[in-house]
Amino acid sequence: MSIADVIKNKFVEEFTAISVPNLLITMCLSFLLGLFVLVVYRLTYNGPSFSKSFALSLVMLSMVTALAILTVRSNVVLSLGMVGALSIVRFRTAIKDPMDTVFMFWSIVAGIITGAGYVTVAILATLLLGVLFLVINLVTGKMHGSAYLVVLRYTDEAEGLIRSRLNNLGKYKLKSRSMNLKTTELVIETKLSKKEMDMLSALLDNDGVQDVNIISYNGSTLL
C-alpha cells in the first residue's frame, strides 16, 4: 500500500457523520448564546447611533462559527478546505468602537466553544462574561456619570458671574475659549448633576449671558 493510500484511508477513518440532533442542538445553543451577547451589547451601548445590522451580526457570527467548527470536527479534509477558503477572504468592515471588536470576538469564541462540543463551558463562560461586564459597566457608570459639553456665550459684564458658577461645578476641563470685541464663547467638559444643570440654565436670567447650551458627550476624557 502506498503512502497516498495510507493517508487517504486515514482521512476516511477520521470522518465522523454529523447527526441531525447534534446539528440542531449546536445551532440552537449558538443562537441563544449569540442572542445573549446581543442583549448585553444593547444594554451597555452608549454610542451616538445604534446599528441594528451590527447587533444582528453578533447572533449570526456565533451560529456561523459554531457550524464551521462542527463541520471541521467531522473531517480533516473539510478542515483543510475551510482554512484555505478563509485565507483568501479579505474582511474590510471598519470597526468604529473598540468595544464592538470585543463583542464580535466574544460572539465568535462562543460559537467556537459550542461547535467544539463543550456545551457546559460555552454556557457558563458566556453567562459569566455577560454578568461581569454588566457589573463593570454599572460600577463605572456610577463612578463617572454622564459627561457634558457646556457652551456659554456672554459679554464682559458677566465674566465674574460665569467664573463663580464654574467654580461651584468642581472639576471641569476647558475645551476652547473664543473671544471677540463683544462676546466670549466658553466650551467646557464636565460631569453635571440635575442641580448643577439647573444652576447653569439659570444663568440666562442674568444680564450679559446670551446662550447656555448643555450637550451630552460620549467621548469623555475627563477622569
C-alpha positions, 0 to 999 in steps of 0.5 A: 500500500502506498503512502497516498493510500495510507493517508487517504484511508486515514482521512476516511477513518477520521470522518465522523457523520454529523447527526441531525440532533447534534446539528440542531442542538449546536445551532440552537445553543449558538443562537441563544448564546449569540442572542445573549451577547446581543442583549448585553451589547444593547444594554451597555451601548452608549454610542451616538447611533445604534446599528441594528445590522451590527447587533444582528451580526453578533447572533449570526457570527456565533451560529456561523462559527459554531457550524464551521467548527462542527463541520471541521470536527467531522473531517480533516479534509473539510478542515483543510478546505475551510482554512484555505477558503478563509485565507483568501477572504479579505474582511474590510468592515471598519470597526468604529468602537473598540468595544464592538471588536470585543463583542464580535470576538466574544460572539465568535469564541462562543460559537467556537466553544459550542461547535467544539462540543463543550456545551457546559463551558460555552454556557457558563463562560458566556453567562459569566462574561455577560454578568461581569461586564454588566457589573463593570459597566454599572460600577463605572457608570456610577463612578463617572456619570454622564459627561457634558459639553457646556457652551456659554456665550456672554459679554464682559459684564458677566465674566465674574458671574460665569467664573463663580458658577464654574467654580461651584461645578468642581472639576471641569476641563476647558475645551476652547475659549473664543473671544471677540470685541463683544462676546466670549464663547466658553466650551467646557467638559464636565460631569453635571448633576440635575442641580448643577444643570439647573444652576447653569440654565439659570444663568440666562436670567442674568444680564450679559449671558446670551446662550447656555447650551448643555450637550451630552458627550460620549467621548469623555476624557475627563477622569 
